[in-house]
Amino acid sequence: RKSTLLERLPLLPSCDAACCETGSRVYLSDGTLDVQWASRFEHVCGPLERELDVAERPEPLWQFYRLLQGRLKGLKCDSRSYYGCFRVNTQASAAADEGLRAIIDQELPAGISWAMN
Protein backbone atom coordinates (compact mmCIF):
# COMPACT_ATOMS: atom_id res chain seq x y z
CA ARG A 1 0.00 0.00 0.00
CA LYS A 2 1.43 3.36 -1.05
CA SER A 3 0.45 5.16 2.15
CA THR A 4 2.05 2.49 4.37
CA LEU A 5 5.32 2.44 2.45
CA LEU A 6 5.63 6.22 2.41
CA GLU A 7 4.92 6.31 6.13
CA ARG A 8 7.57 3.70 6.91
CA LEU A 9 10.23 4.69 4.35
CA PRO A 10 11.94 7.26 6.61
CA LEU A 11 12.26 4.59 9.31
CA LEU A 12 13.98 2.04 7.06
CA PRO A 13 17.74 1.74 6.58
CA SER A 14 19.18 3.33 3.44
CA CYS A 15 18.44 1.24 0.36
CA ASP A 16 18.66 1.35 -3.42
CA ALA A 17 14.93 0.88 -3.89
CA ALA A 18 11.74 0.17 -1.96
CA CYS A 19 8.82 -1.74 -3.47
CA CYS A 20 5.15 -2.08 -2.68
CA GLU A 21 1.84 -2.94 -4.35
CA THR A 22 3.10 -6.34 -5.48
CA GLY A 23 6.10 -4.77 -7.18
CA SER A 24 4.24 -2.33 -9.41
CA ARG A 25 5.42 0.65 -7.35
CA VAL A 26 9.19 1.10 -6.91
CA TYR A 27 10.70 4.08 -5.14
CA LEU A 28 14.34 4.85 -5.84
CA SER A 29 16.89 5.76 -3.17
CA ASP A 30 16.08 9.47 -3.57
CA GLY A 31 12.42 8.77 -2.77
CA THR A 32 11.09 9.28 -6.29
CA LEU A 33 8.81 6.83 -8.05
CA ASP A 34 10.56 4.91 -10.82
CA VAL A 35 8.23 6.10 -13.57
CA GLN A 36 9.95 4.03 -16.25
CA TRP A 37 9.19 0.87 -14.25
CA ALA A 38 5.66 2.01 -13.37
CA SER A 39 4.83 2.74 -17.01
CA ARG A 40 5.10 -1.01 -17.73
CA PHE A 41 1.83 -1.53 -15.83
CA GLU A 42 -0.24 1.42 -17.03
CA HIS A 43 -2.17 -0.62 -19.59
CA VAL A 44 -3.42 -2.86 -16.77
CA CYS A 45 -3.89 -0.49 -13.82
CA GLY A 46 -3.47 3.04 -15.13
CA PRO A 47 -0.94 5.65 -14.02
CA LEU A 48 0.23 4.94 -10.47
CA GLU A 49 0.19 8.60 -9.49
CA ARG A 50 -3.33 9.23 -10.73
CA GLU A 51 -5.78 10.16 -7.98
CA LEU A 52 -9.03 8.84 -9.44
CA ASP A 53 -11.85 7.03 -7.68
CA VAL A 54 -11.86 3.29 -8.35
CA ALA A 55 -15.35 3.57 -9.84
CA GLU A 56 -13.91 5.80 -12.58
CA ARG A 57 -10.71 3.90 -13.39
CA PRO A 58 -11.23 2.26 -16.81
CA GLU A 59 -8.34 -0.24 -16.85
CA PRO A 60 -8.75 -4.05 -16.65
CA LEU A 61 -7.55 -4.29 -13.03
CA TRP A 62 -10.25 -1.91 -11.83
CA GLN A 63 -12.93 -3.43 -14.06
CA PHE A 64 -12.16 -6.76 -12.38
CA TYR A 65 -12.27 -5.11 -8.95
CA ARG A 66 -15.75 -3.75 -9.68
CA LEU A 67 -16.86 -7.12 -11.06
CA LEU A 68 -15.85 -8.80 -7.78
CA GLN A 69 -17.49 -6.08 -5.71
CA GLY A 70 -20.75 -6.36 -7.56
CA ARG A 71 -20.97 -10.09 -8.09
CA LEU A 72 -19.93 -11.75 -4.83
CA LYS A 73 -21.60 -11.24 -1.50
CA GLY A 74 -19.34 -11.62 1.53
CA LEU A 75 -16.20 -10.14 -0.02
CA LYS A 76 -14.44 -7.17 1.45
CA CYS A 77 -12.67 -5.40 -1.44
CA ASP A 78 -9.97 -2.91 -0.45
CA SER A 79 -8.57 -0.30 -2.85
CA ARG A 80 -7.61 2.37 -0.27
CA SER A 81 -4.27 3.85 -1.30
CA TYR A 82 -3.75 1.12 -3.91
CA TYR A 83 -3.07 1.99 -7.54
CA GLY A 84 -1.33 -1.11 -8.94
CA CYS A 85 -3.24 -3.81 -7.04
CA PHE A 86 -6.07 -4.35 -4.60
CA ARG A 87 -6.91 -6.71 -1.75
CA VAL A 88 -9.90 -8.98 -1.27
CA ASN A 89 -10.90 -10.56 2.02
CA THR A 90 -13.34 -13.49 1.99
CA GLN A 91 -13.85 -12.98 5.73
CA ALA A 92 -13.38 -16.74 6.35
CA SER A 93 -16.49 -17.56 4.31
CA ALA A 94 -16.14 -20.83 2.42
CA ALA A 95 -18.84 -19.73 -0.05
CA ALA A 96 -17.11 -16.40 -0.74
CA ASP A 97 -13.76 -18.17 -1.16
CA GLU A 98 -15.27 -20.69 -3.57
CA GLY A 99 -17.01 -17.95 -5.55
CA LEU A 100 -13.84 -15.85 -5.70
CA ARG A 101 -11.78 -18.75 -7.00
CA ALA A 102 -14.42 -19.55 -9.63
CA ILE A 103 -14.45 -15.97 -10.93
CA ILE A 104 -10.65 -15.87 -10.95
CA ASP A 105 -10.54 -19.14 -12.92
CA GLN A 106 -13.11 -17.98 -15.46
CA GLU A 107 -12.76 -14.20 -15.74
CA LEU A 108 -9.34 -12.98 -14.60
CA PRO A 109 -8.22 -10.51 -17.29
CA ALA A 110 -5.04 -11.13 -19.25
CA GLY A 111 -2.00 -9.48 -17.71
CA ILE A 112 -3.32 -9.76 -14.15
CA SER A 113 -2.09 -12.32 -11.68
CA TRP A 114 -3.24 -13.07 -8.16
CA ALA A 115 -1.91 -14.45 -4.90
CA MET A 116 -3.57 -15.53 -1.70
CA ASN A 117 -2.19 -15.42 1.81
C-alpha positions as CSV (number, residue, x, y, z in Angstrom):
1,R,0.0,0.0,0.0
2,K,1.4,3.4,-1.0
3,S,0.5,5.2,2.2
4,T,2.1,2.5,4.4
5,L,5.3,2.4,2.4
6,L,5.6,6.2,2.4
7,E,4.9,6.3,6.1
8,R,7.6,3.7,6.9
9,L,10.2,4.7,4.4
10,P,11.9,7.3,6.6
11,L,12.3,4.6,9.3
12,L,14.0,2.0,7.1
13,P,17.7,1.7,6.6
14,S,19.2,3.3,3.4
15,C,18.4,1.2,0.4
16,D,18.7,1.4,-3.4
17,A,14.9,0.9,-3.9
18,A,11.7,0.2,-2.0
19,C,8.8,-1.7,-3.5
20,C,5.2,-2.1,-2.7
21,E,1.8,-2.9,-4.3
22,T,3.1,-6.3,-5.5
23,G,6.1,-4.8,-7.2
24,S,4.2,-2.3,-9.4
25,R,5.4,0.6,-7.4
26,V,9.2,1.1,-6.9
27,Y,10.7,4.1,-5.1
28,L,14.3,4.9,-5.8
29,S,16.9,5.8,-3.2
30,D,16.1,9.5,-3.6
31,G,12.4,8.8,-2.8
32,T,11.1,9.3,-6.3
33,L,8.8,6.8,-8.1
34,D,10.6,4.9,-10.8
35,V,8.2,6.1,-13.6
36,Q,9.9,4.0,-16.3
37,W,9.2,0.9,-14.2
38,A,5.7,2.0,-13.4
39,S,4.8,2.7,-17.0
40,R,5.1,-1.0,-17.7
41,F,1.8,-1.5,-15.8
42,E,-0.2,1.4,-17.0
43,H,-2.2,-0.6,-19.6
44,V,-3.4,-2.9,-16.8
45,C,-3.9,-0.5,-13.8
46,G,-3.5,3.0,-15.1
47,P,-0.9,5.7,-14.0
48,L,0.2,4.9,-10.5
49,E,0.2,8.6,-9.5
50,R,-3.3,9.2,-10.7
51,E,-5.8,10.2,-8.0
52,L,-9.0,8.8,-9.4
53,D,-11.8,7.0,-7.7
54,V,-11.9,3.3,-8.4
55,A,-15.3,3.6,-9.8
56,E,-13.9,5.8,-12.6
57,R,-10.7,3.9,-13.4
58,P,-11.2,2.3,-16.8
59,E,-8.3,-0.2,-16.9
60,P,-8.8,-4.0,-16.6
61,L,-7.6,-4.3,-13.0
62,W,-10.3,-1.9,-11.8
63,Q,-12.9,-3.4,-14.1
64,F,-12.2,-6.8,-12.4
65,Y,-12.3,-5.1,-9.0
66,R,-15.7,-3.8,-9.7
67,L,-16.9,-7.1,-11.1
68,L,-15.8,-8.8,-7.8
69,Q,-17.5,-6.1,-5.7
70,G,-20.7,-6.4,-7.6
71,R,-21.0,-10.1,-8.1
72,L,-19.9,-11.7,-4.8
73,K,-21.6,-11.2,-1.5
74,G,-19.3,-11.6,1.5
75,L,-16.2,-10.1,0.0
76,K,-14.4,-7.2,1.4
77,C,-12.7,-5.4,-1.4
78,D,-10.0,-2.9,-0.4
79,S,-8.6,-0.3,-2.8
80,R,-7.6,2.4,-0.3
81,S,-4.3,3.8,-1.3
82,Y,-3.7,1.1,-3.9
83,Y,-3.1,2.0,-7.5
84,G,-1.3,-1.1,-8.9
85,C,-3.2,-3.8,-7.0
86,F,-6.1,-4.3,-4.6
87,R,-6.9,-6.7,-1.7
88,V,-9.9,-9.0,-1.3
89,N,-10.9,-10.6,2.0
90,T,-13.3,-13.5,2.0
91,Q,-13.8,-13.0,5.7
92,A,-13.4,-16.7,6.4
93,S,-16.5,-17.6,4.3
94,A,-16.1,-20.8,2.4
95,A,-18.8,-19.7,0.0
96,A,-17.1,-16.4,-0.7
97,D,-13.8,-18.2,-1.2
98,E,-15.3,-20.7,-3.6
99,G,-17.0,-17.9,-5.6
100,L,-13.8,-15.8,-5.7
101,R,-11.8,-18.7,-7.0
102,A,-14.4,-19.5,-9.6
103,I,-14.4,-16.0,-10.9
104,I,-10.6,-15.9,-11.0
105,D,-10.5,-19.1,-12.9
106,Q,-13.1,-18.0,-15.5
107,E,-12.8,-14.2,-15.7
108,L,-9.3,-13.0,-14.6
109,P,-8.2,-10.5,-17.3
110,A,-5.0,-11.1,-19.3
111,G,-2.0,-9.5,-17.7
112,I,-3.3,-9.8,-14.1
113,S,-2.1,-12.3,-11.7
114,W,-3.2,-13.1,-8.2
115,A,-1.9,-14.5,-4.9
116,M,-3.6,-15.5,-1.7
117,N,-2.2,-15.4,1.8
